[in-house]
């Protein structure tokens, strides 16, 4: 009996010891978990702060990039407006000159004026006055009046002709591709000429209120179906001319050989009315080309396609600003007309 009681006491002591150990382990585990949670919380907070800084930096860089893009766009727009202003100024000068308004060039600081040598004038003594006969005074007066009447119209003509020639000399643009009004057009409809088997009659939108009627000799080279709704390059300031009874108001520009003719292709994104420019040759087209001046005939020999199939004037590409260059499907090194 005494032995059994002793064993029970020992067992109870072991149980108490294990319970104490379990409680200590549990407290240690809870302490470690809390420590890890605190560490993770601090790490997460630092990462959040870092991410916030990075996001702010990205936003700042994005704003700067947008500003740069906007500035570039505004600069390009300003440049385009400047070119348009110059074109309209040149057109105004041409119209004023054509209407007889004399153009006065602005003074420049670089102009130097050399004064001619002034020679002294020898003064001769006054001649003795000779009394005029009274009887001849009336006839002299009549003679002077007649001379004045004859002289005045001549002086007026000289002044008028002198002003015109001076104005024309001051502001007459050079004869180059800038005098030609090349524009993008869209063929709205095309059909054969009722009185000519080799001609088409097309209605072409060139960005104006009314479509233009164009007569072209493309029947042998281009099927009528290929013309429908097609973008083309037109010369718009030729003098309108009747072709077999129908007035043609422009000319479709093509790369041409005796065996093959290809219509020029405006760049992608072009719309009716887009102007064709050639760098280095300011665009100041005549309202209507004067046939007597042979402007197109003078420029035409230098209109050609290059080896890259690009339409050029003296080797400089036909361009629609911000859209690209004018090309031809296959013909290289041939005339454009």
C-alpha positions in Angstrom: 0.0 0.0 0.0 2.8 2.3 0.8 4.6 1.5 -2.4 1.5 2.2 -4.5 1.0 5.6 -2.9 4.7 6.5 -3.6 4.3 5.6 -7.3 1.2 7.7 -7.6 3.0 10.7 -6.1 5.9 10.3 -8.6 3.4 10.1 -11.5 1.7 13.3 -10.4 5.0 15.1 -10.1 5.9 14.0 -13.7 2.6 15.3 -14.9 3.1 18.7 -13.2 6.6 18.9 -14.7 5.3 18.2 -18.3 2.6 20.8 -17.8 5.1 23.4 -16.8 7.3 22.5 -19.8 4.3 22.7 -22.2 3.3 26.2 -20.9 6.9 27.4 -21.3 7.1 26.1 -24.9 3.7 27.6 -25.7 4.8 31.0 -24.4 8.0 30.9 -26.3 6.2 30.0 -29.6 3.7 32.8 -29.1 6.6 35.3 -28.5 8.4 34.2 -31.7 5.2 34.5 -33.8 4.6 38.0 -32.4 8.2 38.9 -33.2 7.9 37.6 -36.8 4.7 39.4 -37.3 6.2 42.7 -36.1 9.2 42.2 -38.4 7.0 41.4 -41.4 4.8 44.4 -40.7 7.8 46.7 -40.6 9.1 45.2 -43.9 5.7 45.5 -45.5 5.5 49.2 -44.4 8.9 49.9 -45.8 8.0 48.2 -49.1 4.8 50.3 -49.3 6.8 53.5 -48.8 9.3 52.5 -51.5 6.5 51.6 -53.9 4.8 54.9 -53.2 8.0 56.7 -54.0 8.5 54.7 -57.2 4.9 55.4 -58.3 5.3 59.1 -57.7 8.5 59.1 -59.8 6.8 57.2 -62.6 4.0 59.7 -62.6 6.5 62.6 -62.7 8.4 61.0 -65.6 5.1 60.3 -67.5 4.0 63.9 -67.0 7.4 65.2 -68.3 7.1 62.9 -71.4 3.6 64.1 -72.1 4.8 67.7 -71.8 7.6 67.0 -74.2 5.3 65.4 -76.7 2.9 68.3 -76.4 5.7 70.8 -76.9 6.9 68.9 -80.0 3.3 68.9 -81.4 2.9 72.6 -80.8 6.2 73.4 -82.4 5.2 71.3 -85.5 1.9 73.1 -85.6 3.5 76.5 -85.3 5.9 75.6 -88.1 3.0 74.5 -90.3 1.1 77.8 -89.5 4.2 79.8 -90.4 4.4 78.1 -93.8 0.7 78.7 -94.4 1.1 82.4 -93.5 4.1 82.7 -95.9 2.1 81.0 -98.7 -0.9 83.4 -98.2 1.4 86.4 -98.0 3.0 85.4 -101.3 -0.5 84.8 -102.9 -1.6 88.2 -101.7 1.5 89.8 -103.2 0.9 88.1 -106.5 -2.8 89.2 -106.6 -1.9 92.8 -105.7 0.8 92.8 -108.4 -1.6 91.4 -111.0 -4.0 94.2 -110.1 -1.4 96.9 -110.6 -0.6 97.6 -106.9 3.0 98.5 -106.6 5.0 96.5 -104.1 7.6 98.3 -102.0 10.4 96.1 -100.6 11.1 96.6 -96.9 14.5 98.3 -96.1 17.3 96.1 -94.8 20.1 97.0 -92.5 22.5 95.3 -94.8 21.9 97.6 -97.7 24.6 100.1 -98.4 24.0 103.1 -100.6 27.0 104.5 -102.5 26.5 108.1 -103.4 27.7 109.1 -106.9 30.3 111.8 -107.3 28.7 115.2 -107.5 30.3 117.5 -110.0 30.1 121.2 -109.5 27.9 123.0 -111.9 29.3 126.1 -113.5 26.9 128.9 -113.3 26.7 131.0 -116.5 25.8 134.7 -116.1 22.2 135.4 -116.8 21.3 136.3 -120.3 20.0 139.6 -121.2 16.2 139.7 -121.3 14.9 140.2 -124.8 11.5 141.8 -124.9 9.0 139.5 -126.7 6.7 141.0 -129.3 3.2 141.4 -128.0 1.7 140.1 -131.2 3.4 136.7 -130.9 2.6 136.0 -127.3 -0.9 134.6 -128.1 0.6 132.2 -130.7 3.3 131.1 -128.2 0.7 130.4 -125.6 -1.3 128.3 -128.1 1.8 126.4 -129.1 2.6 125.7 -125.4 -0.9 124.5 -124.7 -0.8 122.2 -127.7 2.6 120.8 -126.7 1.3 120.1 -123.1 -1.8 118.3 -124.4 0.4 116.1 -126.5 2.9 115.5 -123.8 0.5 114.6 -120.9 -0.8 111.3 -122.3 2.7 110.1 -123.1 3.9 110.8 -119.6 0.8 109.1 -118.1 1.5 106.0 -120.2 5.2 106.0 -119.1 4.2 106.3 -115.5 1.6 103.5 -115.8 3.9 101.1 -117.7 6.8 101.9 -115.5 4.8 101.1 -112.3 3.6 97.8 -113.7 7.0 96.6 -114.9 8.6 97.6 -111.6 6.0 95.8 -109.5 6.3 92.7 -111.8 10.1 92.7 -111.6 10.0 93.0 -107.8 7.5 90.2 -107.0 7.5 87.8 -110.0 8.3 84.4 -108.5 10.8 82.1 -110.2 9.6 79.6 -112.7 9.7 76.3 -110.8 7.5 73.7 -109.3 6.2 76.1 -106.7 4.1 77.8 -109.4 2.1 74.6 -110.0 -0.9 73.8 -107.8 -0.5 70.1 -107.2 -3.2 68.6 -104.9 -4.6 65.3 -103.8 -8.0 64.4 -105.3 -10.5 61.5 -105.2 -12.1 60.3 -108.4 -15.8 60.1 -107.5 -16.9 58.7 -110.9 -15.3 57.9 -114.2 -16.8 57.0 -117.6 -15.8 57.1 -121.2 -16.1 60.3 -123.2 -19.3 60.2 -125.3 -17.5 61.5 -128.3 -13.9 60.1 -127.9 -13.0 56.5 -127.5 -9.6 57.2 -126.0 -10.8 59.6 -123.3 -12.3 59.3 -119.8 -14.5 61.9 -118.1 -14.0 62.0 -114.3 -15.7 63.9 -111.5 -13.0 64.6 -108.9 -13.2 65.9 -105.4 -10.2 68.2 -104.6 -11.4 69.6 -101.3 -13.5 72.4 -102.8 -17.3 73.0 -102.6 -17.8 71.6 -106.1 -16.2 68.6 -107.8 -14.1 69.3 -110.8 -14.6 67.7 -114.2 -11.4 66.2 -115.6 -10.9 64.7 -119.1 -7.9 62.3 -119.4 -6.5 60.1 -122.1 -6.1 56.9 -119.9 -8.4 54.5 -121.7 -5.6 52.5 -123.3 -3.7 52.2 -120.0 -6.1 52.1 -117.0 -9.4 50.1 -116.8 -12.3 52.3 -115.9 -13.0 50.1 -112.8 -9.5 51.0 -111.4 -10.4 54.7 -111.4 -13.5 54.5 -109.2 -13.0 56.1 -105.7 -9.3 56.3 -106.3 -6.9 58.9 -104.8 -4.8 60.7 -107.5 -2.5 63.8 -107.8 -4.0 66.6 -109.8 -2.6 69.8 -111.4 -5.3 72.2 -110.5 -4.3 75.6 -112.0 -4.2 74.8 -115.7 -6.4 77.0 -117.8 -9.7 75.1 -118.3 -9.8 73.8 -121.9 -12.5 72.0 -123.9 -11.8 68.4 -125.0 -14.3 67.2 -127.6 -17.0 69.4 -126.2 -16.3 68.8 -122.4 -14.4 71.4 -120.4 -11.5 69.8 -118.4 -10.6 71.7 -115.2 -7.5 69.8 -114.1 -5.0 67.1 -115.1 -4.4 63.7 -113.6 -0.6 63.3 -113.1 1.0 60.1 -114.2 4.4 58.4 -114.6 4.5 57.9 -118.3 6.3 56.0 -121.1 5.2 55.3 -124.6 4.2 51.8 -123.6 3.0 52.2 -120.1 1.3 54.8 -117.9 0.8 54.7 -114.1 -1.2 57.1 -112.0 0.8 58.7 -109.2 -0.1 57.4 -105.7 -0.6 59.9 -102.8 0.8 58.7 -99.4 -1.5 56.7 -97.0 -3.8 58.9 -95.0 -4.1 61.6 -97.7 -7.5 63.3 -98.2 -8.9 65.4 -101.1 -7.4 68.9 -101.0 -4.1 68.0 -99.4 -1.4 70.1 -101.0 1.8 68.7 -102.6 5.0 70.4 -101.5 8.6 70.1 -102.8 11.2 71.1 -100.2 13.3 74.1 -101.2 10.7 75.4 -103.6 8.1 77.6 -101.8 4.5 76.8 -102.8 3.1 80.0 -104.5 0.9 78.7 -107.3 -0.5 81.0 -109.9 -4.3 81.2 -109.7 -4.4 80.1 -113.3 -1.3 79.4 -115.4 -0.9 81.8 -118.3 -0.4 79.6 -121.4 1.8 82.4 -123.0 4.4 82.1 -120.2 4.9 78.4 -120.7 5.4 77.8 -117.0 4.3 74.1 -117.0 6.2 73.4 -120.2 9.4 74.9 -118.5 9.0 72.8 -115.3 7.8 69.6 -116.9 11.3 68.2 -118.1 12.4 68.1 -114.4 9.4 66.1 -113.2 10.5 62.5 -112.9 10.3 59.4 -110.8 13.5 58.3 -109.1 15.0 54.8 -108.5 12.8 54.4 -105.3 9.6 55.1 -107.4 9.2 58.5 -105.7 7.8 61.4 -107.7 10.4 64.3 -107.8 11.2 67.7 -109.1 14.9 68.0 -109.8 15.5 65.0 -107.5 13.5 66.4 -104.6 10.5 64.4 -103.5 6.8 65.3 -103.8 5.5 65.4 -100.2 2.2 65.7 -98.4 3.3 67.2 -95.1 3.2 64.8 -92.1 1.9 62.0 -94.4 4.6 60.9 -96.7 5.8 61.0 -100.3 4.1 60.6 -103.6 5.1 57.3 -105.4 4.3 55.3 -108.5 3.5 51.5 -108.6 6.6 50.4 -110.6 8.0 52.9 -113.1 11.4 54.4 -112.2 13.4 57.1 -113.9 10.5 58.2 -116.2 8.8 61.5 -116.9 5.7 62.7 -115.0 3.0 64.4 -117.0 
